[in-house]
């Protein structure tokens, strides 16, 4: 509640300033319009500039991918030099308003490239246009007394128009962002000053050409149209180039990740092969010892736990040894979660509170049970390591748009923001004694099953891991083995 009140207090000066500029701008417009002698030639010239200003607003010049330049400044400055203050200010306000309404009403339908401002910005924009254009025109005509366009008075007219426009915009931005108006003005001038100067120069040249012959304005449309089309095509080409570069960078990242995974996979396969024989001996001896211990005794319970861990190792080695021949089966994600949580708990001695939110109904995914269980177990192990004794882990499952979404949340130490971008890199770990393979392997397994994995964390508050896997349609049959397709093919 206090935050909302503080935001409201910060916006009061902003709305007051916007209302002030809109009121002063419209009042100045009414004053200047009242002094215009509306001869047919004046009305025709004003309508021409109104149309040009509207067209410039509807079709900004594309200068870079996702960046467009509003070239209306050039037309507005031409109006400053050629029209009386009232006619120039009225053309600026009416032209801008026309472009705003066209974009709002037909912009999406006609795919127009102009900016779609929110309605709350219209009063300020129109008031600012009336003030900057009207004052600049009044200054220019006061200094020239109708002597023409080729005069040093162009410089103070341009300077006044630029300063009024940028000063008012800087104040609004400073009120919105809580910055110094001078700092905002200096930043804007540094970034856009030369571009604005070029627009003033273009407007000045257009005014000279118009004074020589009004029909030259029509002749200027041809090079302007060529420039506009050229910049549009260039911007589109640059956009496609940037997209291609992004895809290339992503592909390079996948190649590096795949090469690391291949090396790890080769070592894992060799290790799995080497473990088989000694593991078989170990399990055999443990089973022989199990028959000699009394059922229910403390020693028997510990031996049973050791045997379950041994059989898990056996299951994993078999999976890694023949991963290309594994078959897909339909699996209930709730059973996998419970099994994975129990497996992770074997390595942890903390007293951890657990909450499960499992909905009713079928929640089946298709895949390899050993691999999915291993991925979930890695995530649970991270959560258990992150929480303190007495911590909380919440497991939620939901079915959303044809996917089974599993969310594992803890109230542990969280992950620093600077480390979030490295979580899925091999051999990178946020734990002192971690190997950095748990999340790396989990993501590879999830992606192998056409799923996604996301991590959200706030340092000091906890971490949430969301795994989404394609759901088995409720109406589909659930045979024990749904396909003979190898995992290596399904993961592509």
N, C-alpha and C positions, 0 to 999 in steps of 0.2 A: 504494500500500500504506500509506504513512504517513497519507494523507488518511483512509482507512478506519479506521486505528487511532485517529486524532484524533477522528473522529466517534463511535467506540465509547467513548472516554474521556469525551466530553461527555455521552453518554447514561447512563453509570453512575450519576451522582447522580440523574438523572430516575427510573430504574427503582428505585433504592433508596428514593426519596421515595414513589413510587407504592406500592411494597410496604409501606412503613411505614404510610401512610394506610389501605390496605386491611386490614392486620392490626389496627391500633388501632381502626378502625371496626367490624370484625366482633367484636373482643373487647368493645368497649363495648356493642354490640348484645346480645351474650350476657349481659352483666352486667345491663342494663336489663330484658331479657325475663325474666330469672330472678326479678325483683321484682314482676312483674305478677300480680295476682289475676284469673285468666281466667274471669270471670263471663260468661254468655251475652251480656249487653248489651255488654260490652267487646269480645268476639269479633265481634259484629255490627257495632259501630261501626268496628272496625279493618278488617273486610272491605269496608265501605262506602268508607272512605278509600283502601284499597288499589285498589279498582276505579276511583275517581275519579282517582287519581294515574296509573294505567295509561292511562286514556282521555285525560288531558291530555298524556301523553307521545306517544301515538299520533297525536293530532290537535292539533299546535301551531297557534297562531293566526296566519294570514297577515296581515301588516301592511303589506307593500310587495312589489313584484315581486321574487321570488327571496329574500325575507326572511320568516322565520317566528319568532314569539315563543313560547318554552316557558312556558306559563302554569301549569305544575305547581307553581311556587313558591306560588301562592295556596292550592292544596289542601294543600300541605305545611305552610304556616303555620296553616291551619285545624286540621290534625292536632296541631300543637304545642300549640294552645290547648285542645283538647277531649280529647285522649288522654293517658294516662300516658306517661312517656318510653319505656318498653319497647314499648308498643303503637304509639306514633307512629313510632319508629325502624323497627320491623318493617314497618309499613305502607309507609313510605317506600322501604325496600330492596326489599321484595317487589313493590310497585307499579312502581318503576322497572325492575326486572329483567323483570317481565312485559311492559312496553311495549317494552323492548329486544328480547326474544325474538320478540314479535309482528311487529315491523318486520323483523327478520332473516329470519324464516321465511316470512311472508306479505306483507311490505310491497310487493314488486314485483308479486306476483300480484293483490293487492287494490288496488294503487295508493294505498297509504296515505301521507299526507303527512309522517309523522314522520321524525326524523333517524335515519340508519342509521350508528351509531357502529361503529368497528372493535372487535373483541372485546378487544383489549389495553387499551381504556379502561374496560371494565366494572368491574374491581376498584377503580380509583380513584373512579369515579363512585358506586359503591355504598358504599364506605367513607366518602366525603365526605358522602353523604346521611345515613348513620347518625350520624355525628358532629354535623353541623349541626342536624339535627332533634332528635336525642336530647338534646344539651346545651341547646338552646333550650327544649325542653319541660321538662327538669329544672329549669332556672332559673325558668321561668314558674310551675311548680307549687310550687317552694320559696318564691317570693315571695307567692303568693296563698293557699296552704293551702286550696284548693278554694272560694274566695270567688266564683267566677264569672269571666266573660270581660271585663266592663266594669270594668277596673282599670288603673292606671298601669303595672302589671307587663308589659303588652303591649309597651311601648316597649323595655325592655331585652331582652325575648325576641326581638323582631324584630331589634334591633341585633346581638345575639349570633349569630343565625342568618345574617344578612347578612354579618357580618364573618368568621365561620368559613368560609362558602361562598366568598366572594370572595378571602379570603387564601389558601386552599388552591389554588384555581384559578389565582391569580396566580403562586404559586410554580411550579406545573407549567408554565405558559406561559413564565415567565422561564427555566426550565431548558431548555425546548425551543428558545427563540429567543435565548438569551444576553443577556437584558435584565435590568434591575433589577426585582425584585418590587414595590417601592414604585411605580416608574414604571408598571408594568403595572396595578397596583391603581388608581392615580389615573386612568389613561386609561379603564379599565373603568367606574369610578364616574362619571366625567364623561359617558360615552356612555350608560350604562344605569341610572344611579342612580335617576332619576325613574321609569323604567319598573318597576324592582324595587319601589320604594316603593308604586306603584299596585297591584302584585300583593299586597303585604303588606296594604294597606288592603282589597282585595277579599276576601282570606282572613279578615281580622278581621270584616268585615260578614257573611260566610258563617257564621262561628262564632257570632256573635250570633243570627242567624236560626235556626241549628240549636238553640241553647240554648232559644230561645223555643218552637220546635216542630220536631222532626226532619223532619216532612213538608214544611217550607218549603224544604228542600234540593231536593225534587222540583219545587217551584214555580219555583226559581231556574233549573232546566234550560231553561225556555222562553225567558227573555230571553237566557241565555247562548247557546243554540242560534241565536237570531235574530242576535245580535251576530256569532257565528262565521260564519254564512252570509253576512251583510252584508259582513264583512271579506274573505271568500273571493271574493265577486263583485267587490268593489272592487279587490282585488289582481289578479284576472284582467283587469279592465278597464284597470287601469294598465299591466299587462304588454302588452296589445294596443296601448295608446297609445304606449308606449315603442318597440315594434316598428314602429309606423307612423311615428313620428318618425325612427327610424333609416333606414327606407326613404326617407323624404322627404329627409333629409340626403344620403343616397347619390344620390338622383335629382338634387338640386340640384348636387352635385359633378359628376355626369355632364353636366348641362346646361352648367355653366361650362366643363368640359373640351371638350364638343362645340362650344361657341361659339368657343373658342380654336382648335380644330382646323378649324372651318369657315373662320375668317379666314385661317389658315395655308394651308388647301387652296385658297382662292380666289387667294391670292398665288402659290402653287405652280403652279396651272394657267396663270395668266397668264405667269408666268416661263417655264414649259415651252414655251408657244406662242412667246414672244419668242426663246427660245434656238434653236429649230428651224432657222431659216434660216442664221444665222452658223455653227451647228454643222455643217450640211451642207457649207458652203463649206470649213470647217476640215478635215473628214474627206476631202473631195475632194482638197484640196491635199496632205494627208499621204499619201494613197494614191498620188497622182502622184509624190511624192518617194520613196515606198517602192520604186517600180520602178527608180529610178535608183541605189539603193544596193546594194552587193554583199551577197549572202546570207551571213549569219554574221558580218558586220563589227560593230564596237562601235556605230557609228552606227545600223546597221540594227536591232540589238537594242533600243536606246533608242527608236527610231521605232516598233517593234512594240508596245512597252509603251504609248507614247502613243496609238497607234491603238486598243488594247484599252480604254484608259480612255475614249477618245472614243466608241467604240461602246457602252460601258456608259452614258455620259451619254445617248446617242441612245435606248438601250433604256428608260432611266428616263423620259425626256421623253415617249416614246410611251405608256408605261404611265400616267403622270399625266394625259396629255391625253385618253386614252380609257379611264379606269379603270372607268367604268360598263359598258363593253362587253367587259371581259376575261373569258375563259372558264377554268374550273377544269380542271386536269390532274393526273394522278397523278405524284408526284415522289419520288425516292429522297432521303431526308434526308441521307444520307452524301455524295452528290454536291453537294448544296447547301452543306453545311458546308465541303467542300474548296474550292469555288468562292468562298464568302464569305470564307474565311480568306485565300485568295490575293488577293482584292480589297483586304482590309484591309491586307495586307502591302505593297501598293504604296505606301502612305503612311507606312510605318515602316521605319527603317533599323537597328533593334536586332537583335542576335543572340538569338533566342528559341527555347528548347527546346519542342518540341510532342510531346504524347503523345495518341494516338487509341485509343479503346476502342470499336470498332465490332463488334457481334455479327454472326453469319452470319444469313442469311435475309432475307425482305422487310421493309423498313423504309420504307414508303411513306406519304406524306400527300397530301392533296388541296388544291390551292390555286394561287396565282399564283407562278411561279418567281421573277420579278423582285422582287416585294415581299418574299417570304420570304428570298431571298438578301440583300436590302438590310437587313432587320431583323437577320439573323445577322451581316452585315458590321459594323453599328453596334456590336454587342456585342463582336465581336472587336477592333474599334478601341479600345474602352474598355479591354479587357484588355491590349492591347499598350501603351497609354499608361500603364497602372498598374504594369506590371512594369519592373524595371531590366534593363539589358543582361545577357543570360545567364539571364533569368527563365524561368519555366515556365508553359505553358498546357496544360491537360488537357481533352480533348473526349471526353465519354462519351455513348453513345446506348443506350437500352433501350426495350423494349416492355412497358408496364404497363397492364393492364386496358383494352385498346382504345385506348391513346394511345401516341404516340411521344414519349418524354421525352429531351430533349437537355440535358446539363449542361456548361457551359463554366466552368472554374475556373482561377484564376490565383493566384500567390503574390506579388501586388503589394502596394501600400501599403494597400489596404483603404479602407473608407468610414467616416467617423465616425458613431457611432450617432445623433447629433442630426440628421444629414443624410439618414438612410435614408428618412424619411417624405416627402421631397420629390423623390425620384429620378425619378419619372415625370411631374413637372410640366413643362410647356413653358417653355423659356427659363431653366431652372434647371440649373446644372452645377457639379460639384465640381472641375472643372479650370479653371485660371486663364484659359485662352483658349477655353474651351468655349462652344458656343452653346445647349446645353440642349435639343436637339431629337432627339438620337440615341435615347435610351431612350424618350422620349415617342412617337416614330414607331414604334419597335420594338414597344412594347406595343399601339399601335393596330393595327398590321399583324397581330400575333399574335391579338388579340381579333377582328379581322376574319375570321380563319380559325378561329374558335370554339376558340381555345386560351387558355392561361394563361402568364404569365411571373412568376417570383419571383426575388428577389435576396436573397442572404445574404452578409454581410460582417463581418469582424472587422478593426478598424483595426490595421495593422501586420502582418497575417497573410495577407490576400488576400480575394478575392471569388468567389462562385459564382452563376451565372445559370442558372436551370432553365426551359426552354421546353417546354411540353407541347402537342402538337397531335393532333387525332383521327387515328387510324391508318386506312389503307385495309384493310378486311378481307382476309385472305390469300386467301380463295376468290373474291373479286370480280374481275371482268374489269378490265383496265387499258387502256382505250382512250386514244388520244392526247388527246381532249377528252371529259371525262366528263359535262359539262353545259353547257348554253347559258345558265345562270343568271348574271346579272351579279354582280360582286363586291359591289356596293352592296346587293343583296338578300341575299346569303349572309351578310353581316356583321351582319344585324339579329338 
